[in-house]
Amino acid sequence: MNRIRVLLVDDHQIIIDGLKSLLKNSDEIFVAGEANNGREALRILDLLELDVVLMDIDMPVMNGIDTLKEIRKQGSDVKVIILSMHNEAGMIKSMMNIGANGYLLKSSSQDELINAIRKVAGGHQYFSTEVTLSLLNKNQNSLQDSNPQIELLTDRETEIIQLIAEGFSNKEIGNKLFISHRTVDTHRTNIMKKLNVSNIAGLISYAIKNGIV
C-alpha cells in the first residue's frame, strides 16, 4: 500500500516538529517535506509529488490564503488541509471557496489529524468538530452595530473587504469594481490602517468577527 505523502507548512518549527512526531508512527502517512512559509511550499510542490498539504494561514513571506490561491491557479490537484487557530465561520468558508479540502484547528487530537489526512487523501472533505459547530453557529452579524470602528469604513472599503474575504485578487477586484488594481491596493492599505491589522489574514478575521462578511 502506498503511503500518503504529506507536506507540512507552518512558520513555527516547533509546530512542524510536533506534527512530525504525531505522524511518524503512522503506517499510512509519510512526511515528505516541510516548509516555513507559502513560497517555500510552492517550491517544494514543484519538486516533489505530494498527496496532501497540511498548512497554516498566518505565515510571513507568503500566507496560507495566497499560497492556496496559487496552488489552485496552477491547476494542482494536491489536497490541502488548513491547520489553524482561526475558527470563525467566515474564514473557514472563505478557505473552502478558494479550494481547501479540509479544515482543522490546532487543538485537534492525533487521531483526528490522522483521520483528516486519510479522508482528504481519499477524495473527501474533512471539518473538525469545532469547525462544524462554528459553521452551524455563525450568528455574528449583530456585532456590527456595536463597533464604532466599522463606521470608519466607506461603502467602497466594505465592498473591497467582502471581495478579499471571498478570495479575489487585487486585479480581480479591480475588474469587478471597474477600478485599477493599484487603487484596490491603496484601499486595502487604508483599510488595514483604519482597523489596525497587519496582514490579510488579520483583515479577514476582523471583518468576519464584526459581521462585515
C-alpha positions as CSV (number, residue, x, y, z in Angstrom):
1,M,0.0,0.0,0.0
2,N,1.3,3.4,-1.0
3,R,1.7,5.8,1.9
4,I,0.1,9.3,1.8
5,R,2.9,11.8,1.1
6,V,2.4,14.9,3.2
7,L,3.9,18.4,3.1
8,L,3.9,20.3,6.5
9,V,3.7,24.1,6.2
10,D,4.0,26.3,9.3
11,D,6.2,29.2,10.2
12,H,6.8,27.8,13.7
13,Q,9.3,24.9,13.6
14,I,8.0,23.6,16.9
15,I,4.6,23.0,15.3
16,I,6.2,21.2,12.4
17,D,8.3,19.1,14.8
18,G,5.2,18.3,16.8
19,L,3.2,17.3,13.7
20,K,6.1,15.0,12.6
21,S,6.1,13.4,16.0
22,L,2.4,12.7,15.8
23,L,2.6,11.3,12.3
24,K,5.9,9.3,12.5
25,N,4.3,6.1,13.7
26,S,1.5,6.0,11.1
27,D,1.8,3.2,8.6
28,E,-0.4,5.2,6.2
29,I,1.3,8.6,6.2
30,F,4.8,9.7,5.2
31,V,6.0,13.3,5.9
32,A,7.8,14.0,2.6
33,G,8.7,17.6,3.2
34,E,8.3,20.7,5.3
35,A,8.2,24.5,4.7
36,N,8.1,27.6,6.9
37,N,6.1,29.8,4.5
38,G,4.0,29.6,1.4
39,R,6.7,30.5,-1.0
40,E,8.9,27.6,0.2
41,A,5.8,25.3,0.0
42,L,5.3,26.2,-3.7
43,R,8.9,25.4,-4.5
44,I,8.7,22.0,-2.8
45,L,5.4,21.3,-4.7
46,D,7.3,21.9,-8.0
47,L,10.0,19.3,-6.9
48,L,8.1,16.6,-5.2
49,E,5.0,14.5,-5.9
50,L,2.7,15.0,-2.9
51,D,-0.8,13.9,-1.9
52,V,-1.7,16.3,0.9
53,V,-0.5,19.7,2.1
54,L,-1.2,20.5,5.8
55,M,-0.9,24.3,6.0
56,D,-1.2,27.2,8.4
57,I,-2.9,30.5,7.4
58,D,-0.8,33.1,9.2
59,M,2.8,33.0,7.9
60,P,5.4,35.5,6.8
61,V,6.6,35.9,3.2
62,M,3.5,34.3,1.8
63,N,0.5,33.4,3.9
64,G,-1.8,30.4,3.5
65,I,-4.5,32.3,1.7
66,D,-2.2,33.4,-1.1
67,T,-0.5,30.1,-1.2
68,L,-3.8,28.2,-1.6
69,K,-4.9,30.6,-4.4
70,E,-1.6,30.0,-6.2
71,I,-1.8,26.2,-5.8
72,R,-5.3,26.2,-7.4
73,K,-4.3,28.8,-10.0
74,Q,-1.6,26.4,-11.2
75,G,-4.1,23.7,-11.5
76,S,-2.6,21.4,-9.0
77,D,-4.8,18.6,-7.7
78,V,-2.9,18.2,-4.4
79,K,-5.2,18.1,-1.5
80,V,-4.9,20.9,1.0
81,I,-5.9,20.8,4.7
82,I,-5.8,24.1,6.6
83,L,-4.5,23.8,10.2
84,S,-5.2,27.0,12.0
85,M,-6.2,28.7,15.3
86,H,-8.9,30.6,13.3
87,N,-12.4,29.1,13.9
88,E,-14.6,31.9,12.5
89,A,-17.2,30.6,10.1
90,G,-16.5,33.2,7.5
91,M,-12.7,32.4,7.4
92,I,-13.5,28.7,7.1
93,K,-16.0,29.3,4.3
94,S,-13.5,31.6,2.6
95,M,-10.8,29.0,2.6
96,M,-13.2,26.4,1.3
97,N,-14.3,28.7,-1.5
98,I,-10.6,29.2,-2.5
99,G,-10.1,25.4,-2.7
100,A,-9.2,23.9,0.7
101,N,-10.2,20.3,1.1
102,G,-10.3,20.3,4.8
103,Y,-10.0,22.5,7.9
104,L,-8.6,21.5,11.3
105,L,-8.0,23.5,14.4
106,K,-4.6,23.3,16.1
107,S,-6.4,21.9,19.2
108,S,-7.3,18.8,17.2
109,S,-6.2,15.4,18.6
110,Q,-3.7,13.0,17.0
111,D,-6.5,10.6,15.9
112,E,-8.4,13.4,14.3
113,L,-5.3,14.7,12.5
114,I,-4.6,11.2,11.0
115,N,-8.2,10.6,10.2
116,A,-8.5,14.0,8.4
117,I,-5.4,13.3,6.3
118,R,-6.7,9.8,5.4
119,K,-10.2,11.2,4.5
120,V,-8.9,14.1,2.4
121,A,-6.3,11.9,0.6
122,G,-9.2,9.6,-0.3
123,G,-11.1,12.4,-2.0
124,H,-13.4,13.6,0.8
125,Q,-13.7,16.9,2.6
126,Y,-13.0,17.0,6.4
127,F,-14.0,19.5,9.0
128,S,-13.0,19.2,12.6
129,T,-15.9,19.0,15.2
130,E,-15.2,22.6,16.3
131,V,-15.2,23.8,12.8
132,T,-18.5,22.2,12.1
133,L,-20.0,23.8,15.1
134,S,-18.6,27.2,14.1
135,L,-20.2,26.8,10.6
136,L,-23.6,26.0,12.3
137,N,-23.4,28.9,14.7
138,K,-22.3,31.8,12.7
139,N,-24.7,34.4,14.1
140,Q,-22.1,37.1,14.3
141,N,-23.7,39.9,12.3
142,S,-25.2,41.5,15.4
143,L,-21.7,42.7,16.4
144,Q,-21.5,45.1,13.5
145,D,-23.8,47.8,15.1
146,S,-21.8,47.8,18.3
147,N,-18.3,48.5,16.9
148,P,-17.6,52.2,16.1
149,Q,-14.6,51.3,14.0
150,I,-16.9,49.8,11.4
151,E,-18.3,53.3,10.9
152,L,-14.9,54.5,9.7
153,L,-15.1,52.4,6.6
154,T,-16.6,53.8,3.4
155,D,-19.1,51.7,1.4
156,R,-16.3,51.1,-1.2
157,E,-13.9,49.8,1.5
158,T,-16.6,47.5,2.9
159,E,-17.2,46.2,-0.6
160,I,-13.4,45.5,-1.1
161,I,-13.2,43.7,2.3
162,Q,-16.0,41.4,1.2
163,L,-14.3,40.6,-2.1
164,I,-10.9,40.0,-0.3
165,A,-12.7,37.5,2.0
166,E,-14.1,35.7,-1.0
167,G,-10.6,35.1,-2.2
168,F,-10.4,37.6,-5.1
169,S,-7.0,39.1,-6.0
170,N,-6.4,42.9,-6.4
171,K,-6.7,42.6,-10.2
172,E,-9.9,40.6,-10.0
173,I,-11.4,43.1,-7.5
174,G,-10.4,46.0,-9.8
175,N,-12.1,44.3,-12.7
176,K,-15.3,43.7,-10.7
177,L,-15.4,47.3,-9.4
178,F,-14.0,48.9,-12.6
179,I,-11.0,50.5,-10.9
180,S,-7.3,49.8,-11.2
181,H,-5.5,47.2,-9.1
182,R,-3.3,50.0,-7.7
183,T,-6.5,51.7,-6.4
184,V,-7.6,48.5,-4.8
185,D,-4.2,48.1,-3.2
186,T,-4.4,51.7,-1.8
187,H,-7.9,51.0,-0.4
188,R,-6.6,47.8,1.2
189,T,-3.7,49.6,2.8
190,N,-6.1,52.3,4.1
191,I,-8.5,49.7,5.5
192,M,-5.7,47.9,7.3
193,K,-4.5,51.1,8.9
194,K,-8.1,52.1,10.0
195,L,-8.7,48.7,11.6
196,N,-5.1,48.3,12.9
197,V,-4.4,44.9,11.4
198,S,-1.1,44.0,9.8
199,N,-1.9,41.3,7.2
200,I,-4.7,40.0,5.0
201,A,-5.5,37.1,7.3
202,G,-6.0,39.6,10.2
203,L,-8.1,41.8,8.0
204,I,-10.4,38.9,7.0
205,S,-10.6,37.7,10.6
206,Y,-11.5,41.2,11.8
207,A,-14.1,41.6,9.1
208,I,-15.7,38.2,10.0
209,K,-15.8,38.9,13.7
210,N,-17.6,42.2,13.1
211,G,-20.1,41.0,10.6
212,I,-18.7,42.7,7.5
213,V,-18.7,39.4,5.7
